[in-house]
């Protein structure tokens, strides 16, 4: 069972993703509402995969991705972005993100993307 850290500033998005993941056999080991929380939780929880929103307060997902990859170059981070953030997604992929999911997302695509990792 893959262990997931869900990072999104919107509580309803975290709940939605957590529900999808748990229904499909993933274990959600933590939730963070911004990039700073994500970095500290990553170092403690050591999840198999991080789902990372891009636009968040305090520290955005691309900055958090960069810091997590400094901690653990083998970290598996999947970016989750709204339509219209293609340039952010390209930047995140160049910085080491393993994939991306566009909001609003379909359950099948989320599971397919995470299962490949």
Secondary structure, DSSP 4 states (H G I P E B T S, - for coil): --EEEEE-S-HHHHHHHHHHHHHTT-EEEEEESSHHHHHHHHHHH--SEEEEESS-SSS-HHHHHHHHHHH-TT--EEEEEETT-HHHHHHHHHTT--EEEEESPPHHHHHHHHHT-
